[in-house]
Amino acid sequence: RFHERYVKEKSIKERLEMAGEFVQYGVTGIEAHYPDEVNPDNLDLYKDLEKKSGIKLVTVPFSHFFHKDFEFGSLSNPDPKIRDKAIKIAVEGLKLVKESGANCAVSWPGIDGYTYPLGTVFYWMWNNFEESMALAMDEVPGGRIAIEPKPYEPAPNNIYRTTAEGVLAALRIEKKLKNPENRNLLEKGYTLVGLNPEIGHVRMGFEDAAAAYSLVAMEGRLAHVHCNSQPLGNYDQDLNVGVVEWQQAEAFMYALKMIGYREFFGIDINPERMPVKKAVEINTRVMNIINERIESLPHQRIIDAYLDPANHRGEIELILAESMRV
């Protein structure tokens, strides 16, 4: 975003041909933004990828953050004409989710938010976004949305800065749904608005990764996850998993093990100075290493130390130290 491309931009067809090679690293899913990366005109390319490699379209994030029409926000835009354009993207994106068999749509409202706290009518901003999302969901009943919170960038202050704000937004959007099919699903206990937390965004907001993901899971709203690494605070770096804050990555994976997470792990990285294929190889290997490490932990000792801390002083630290042995 601050310099010319280091490599030639690939077409969607070329990207998917390259993605087909990732199956050797255990990759089984791919994500693509609607309408810029996946749309009705090229959906057949994604279906061909699944037939040839088994790699399926997993999520369909909306491109709201990218288009110039949304300079002052997409679903939260104060101009109803602009909001209508954003709603149309959400509606068509949800239709594509159903047609493709993807798990859910993703809404990262990176361009929605504010610059100046003074003069921002927060109630209108939140209500515009949530009413618009509910309208889109009622047009395509049964479709699932995963909100991806972020503290800042590209909007100086994003509309949902923290994990907890994302959870509250999900609750409010579901309350606004009116389509009988959606209401019936909610009454049966299904979640229609979940979250897609990203480790980098969580750490930008000075949140603990394991706690943030556990909070979402406790609410039954962990629809998807995005994995990378990030220095505490700072700008959004999208570094490879574990390259910084390895213990955050391990604690995050251990938390997902405890809740019984069985969905996909999305790799959300920006490998500027290495080939994409090498970056995918590194990230999948690192995540497998972390999984092997947490599987080998003495789980009963950890539970005992948690349940009876007075008689297990220092036990967790000792377990962490022992796990560092080669």
C-alpha positions in Angstrom: 0.0 0.0 0.0 3.0 2.3 0.3 5.0 1.3 -2.7 4.8 -0.2 -6.2 4.1 -3.9 -6.5 7.2 -6.1 -6.2 5.7 -8.8 -8.4 3.2 -8.6 -11.3 -0.4 -8.7 -10.3 -2.0 -12.1 -11.2 -5.4 -12.6 -12.6 -8.1 -14.5 -10.6 -7.6 -17.5 -12.9 -3.8 -17.4 -12.2 -4.3 -17.0 -8.5 -6.6 -20.0 -8.4 -4.2 -22.1 -10.4 -1.5 -21.3 -7.8 -4.0 -22.0 -5.0 -4.5 -25.5 -6.4 -0.9 -26.3 -5.5 -1.4 -25.5 -1.8 -3.2 -28.8 -1.2 0.2 -30.3 -0.6 0.4 -28.1 2.6 -3.0 -29.2 3.8 -5.0 -26.3 2.5 -8.7 -27.2 2.0 -10.4 -23.8 1.7 -10.0 -20.4 0.1 -11.6 -17.0 0.7 -12.6 -14.5 -1.9 -14.1 -11.0 -1.8 -17.4 -10.2 -3.5 -17.6 -8.8 -6.1 -13.9 -8.0 -6.8 -12.5 -11.6 -6.5 -15.6 -13.8 -6.8 -18.8 -13.1 -8.6 -21.4 -14.9 -10.8 -19.2 -14.4 -13.8 -16.2 -16.3 -12.4 -17.8 -18.6 -9.8 -17.2 -21.5 -12.2 -13.4 -21.1 -11.6 -13.8 -21.7 -7.9 -16.0 -24.7 -8.5 -13.4 -26.1 -10.9 -10.7 -25.5 -8.2 -12.8 -27.6 -5.7 -13.3 -30.4 -8.2 -9.6 -30.6 -9.1 -8.0 -30.1 -5.7 -10.7 -30.3 -3.0 -10.1 -26.7 -2.1 -13.5 -25.1 -1.6 -14.7 -21.5 -1.2 -15.1 -21.1 2.5 -16.1 -17.5 3.1 -17.2 -14.6 0.9 -16.1 -11.3 2.5 -17.7 -8.1 1.1 -15.5 -5.5 -0.7 -17.2 -2.6 1.1 -13.9 -1.3 2.3 -12.4 -1.0 -1.2 -14.7 0.9 -3.5 -14.4 4.7 -3.7 -18.2 5.1 -3.4 -17.8 4.3 0.3 -15.3 7.0 1.2 -17.5 8.0 4.1 -18.6 4.5 5.0 -20.6 1.7 3.4 -23.5 0.3 5.4 -23.1 3.1 8.0 -22.9 5.9 5.4 -25.2 8.9 6.3 -26.3 9.1 2.6 -29.1 6.6 2.0 -28.2 6.3 -1.7 -24.7 5.1 -0.8 -26.1 2.8 1.9 -28.4 1.2 -0.8 -25.3 0.4 -2.9 -23.6 -1.2 0.1 -26.8 -3.2 0.9 -26.9 -4.4 -2.7 -23.3 -5.8 -2.4 -24.3 -7.5 0.8 -27.4 -9.0 -0.7 -25.6 -10.3 -3.8 -22.7 -11.5 -1.7 -25.1 -13.5 0.5 -26.7 -15.0 -2.6 -23.3 -16.1 -3.8 -22.6 -17.7 -0.4 -25.7 -19.9 -0.9 -25.0 -20.7 -4.5 -21.3 -21.6 -3.8 -21.9 -23.6 -0.7 -19.6 -21.4 1.3 -19.9 -21.3 5.1 -20.7 -17.7 5.5 -20.2 -14.1 4.4 -17.7 -11.9 6.2 -18.2 -8.2 6.9 -15.0 -6.3 7.7 -16.2 -2.7 8.0 -12.8 -1.2 7.6 -14.0 2.0 5.9 -16.9 2.4 8.3 -16.2 4.5 11.4 -15.1 8.0 12.2 -12.2 10.5 12.3 -13.5 12.9 14.9 -15.2 11.8 18.1 -16.6 15.4 18.4 -19.5 15.6 16.0 -19.9 11.9 15.3 -23.5 10.8 15.9 -22.6 7.3 17.2 -26.2 6.1 17.5 -26.9 7.0 13.9 -23.6 5.4 12.7 -24.3 2.1 14.5 -28.0 2.0 13.7 -27.4 2.8 10.0 -24.9 -0.1 9.7 -27.0 -2.6 11.7 -30.3 -1.7 10.0 -28.7 -2.0 6.6 -27.1 -5.4 7.4 -30.4 -6.7 8.7 -32.2 -5.6 5.6 -29.7 -7.4 3.4 -30.0 -10.6 5.6 -33.8 -10.5 5.4 -33.5 -10.4 1.6 -31.5 -13.7 1.7 -32.9 -15.5 4.7 -30.8 -18.2 6.3 -27.5 -16.6 5.2 -24.9 -16.2 7.9 -22.7 -13.1 8.4 -19.4 -13.0 10.4 -18.3 -9.5 11.5 -14.6 -8.8 11.8 -13.8 -6.1 14.3 -10.7 -3.9 14.1 -9.6 -0.9 16.2 -8.4 1.3 13.3 -7.3 1.3 9.6 -8.3 2.4 7.1 -10.8 4.4 9.0 -8.9 6.2 11.8 -11.5 4.7 14.2 -13.3 1.7 13.0 -17.0 1.3 13.8 -16.5 -1.8 15.9 -13.1 -1.3 17.6 -13.1 -4.3 19.9 -14.2 -7.9 20.1 -16.9 -7.1 22.6 -18.3 -4.3 20.4 -18.5 -6.9 17.6 -20.5 -9.2 19.8 -22.9 -6.5 20.8 -23.4 -5.5 17.1 -24.2 -9.1 16.3 -26.8 -9.2 19.0 -28.4 -6.0 17.8 -28.4 -7.0 14.2 -30.2 -10.3 15.0 -32.8 -8.4 17.0 -33.6 -6.3 13.9 -34.2 -9.3 11.6 -37.8 -9.6 10.5 -38.0 -12.3 7.8 -40.0 -15.2 9.2 -37.4 -17.7 8.2 -34.7 -15.8 10.0 -36.8 -15.4 13.1 -37.6 -19.1 13.1 -33.9 -20.0 12.9 -33.1 -17.6 15.8 -35.9 -19.1 17.9 -34.4 -22.5 17.3 -31.1 -21.3 18.7 -29.2 -20.8 15.5 -26.7 -18.0 15.2 -27.0 -15.9 12.1 -24.6 -13.1 13.0 -21.3 -14.3 14.2 -17.7 -13.0 14.4 -14.5 -13.6 12.5 -11.9 -12.3 14.8 -8.4 -11.8 13.5 -5.4 -12.2 15.7 -3.7 -9.1 14.3 -6.8 -6.9 14.9 -7.2 -8.3 18.4 -3.6 -7.4 19.3 -3.9 -4.0 17.7 -6.6 -3.4 20.2 -4.4 -4.6 23.1 -6.7 -7.6 23.7 -5.5 -11.0 24.7 -6.1 -13.4 21.8 -7.1 -16.5 23.9 -9.6 -14.4 25.9 -11.0 -12.6 22.9 -11.8 -15.8 21.0 -13.1 -17.5 24.1 -15.5 -14.6 24.7 -16.9 -15.0 21.1 -17.2 -18.7 21.6 -19.0 -18.3 24.9 -21.6 -16.4 23.0 -21.9 -19.1 20.4 -20.7 -16.7 17.7 -17.3 -18.0 16.5 -18.1 -18.4 12.8 -14.6 -18.2 11.4 -11.0 -17.2 12.5 -8.2 -15.3 10.8 -4.7 -16.2 11.8 -1.5 -14.2 11.6 0.7 -12.4 14.1 1.0 -8.8 15.2 3.1 -6.7 17.6 1.0 -5.2 20.4 -0.7 -2.1 19.0 1.1 -0.8 15.9 -0.3 -0.7 12.4 -1.9 -3.8 10.8 1.1 -5.9 9.8 -0.5 -9.2 8.8 2.7 -11.1 9.7 3.1 -14.9 9.4 1.6 -16.9 12.3 3.9 -17.1 15.2 6.7 -14.9 13.8 6.1 -12.5 16.8 4.2 -13.3 20.0 4.4 -17.1 19.7 2.9 -17.6 23.1 -0.2 -15.6 22.0 -0.6 -18.1 19.1 -0.2 -21.1 21.3 -2.7 -19.7 23.9 -5.1 -18.9 21.1 -4.9 -22.5 19.7 -5.2 -24.0 23.1 -8.4 -21.9 23.8 -9.9 -23.2 20.5 -9.0 -26.7 21.5 -10.8 -26.2 24.8 -14.0 -25.0 23.1 -14.0 -27.8 20.5 -13.5 -25.5 17.5 -14.0 -27.6 14.3 -14.2 -24.9 11.6 -11.6 -23.6 9.2 -8.5 -21.6 10.1 -8.1 -18.7 7.7 -4.6 -17.5 7.0 -4.7 -13.7 6.7 -1.2 -12.5 5.8 0.6 -10.0 3.6 3.8 -11.7 2.5 5.5 -8.7 0.8 9.0 -10.1 0.5 8.5 -13.8 0.0 6.6 -15.9 -2.6 3.0 -16.6 -1.6 3.6 -20.3 -1.9 6.5 -20.1 0.6 4.3 -18.1 3.0 1.5 -20.6 2.8 4.0 -23.4 3.5 5.4 -21.6 6.5 2.0 -20.8 8.0 0.5 -24.2 7.6 3.7 -25.8 9.0 3.7 -23.4 12.0 0.1 -24.0 12.8 0.7 -27.8 12.7 3.7 -27.4 15.0 1.6 -25.3 17.4 -1.2 -27.9 17.3 1.3 -30.7 18.0 2.8 -28.8 20.9 -0.6 -28.1 22.6 -1.7 -31.7 22.1 1.4 -32.8 24.0 0.8 -30.5 27.0 -0.1 -32.1 30.3 -3.8 -31.1 30.3 -4.7 -32.6 33.6 -1.8 -30.8 35.3 -3.0 -27.6 33.8 -6.6 -28.1 34.9 -5.4 -29.1 38.4 -3.3 -25.9 38.6 -6.3 -23.8 37.5 -8.8 -25.4 39.9 -6.4 -25.3 42.9 -4.0 -22.5 42.4 -3.0 -22.3 46.1 -1.5 -25.7 46.0 0.0 -25.4 42.5 2.0 -22.2 42.7 4.2 -21.7 39.7 3.0 -24.9 38.1 1.8 -23.2 34.9 5.1 -21.4 34.5 7.0 -24.7 34.9 4.7 -26.4 32.3 5.5 -23.5 29.9 9.2 -23.9 30.5 9.2 -27.6 30.1 7.3 -27.3 26.8 10.1 -25.2 25.4 12.5 -28.2 25.4 13.5 -29.4 22.0 
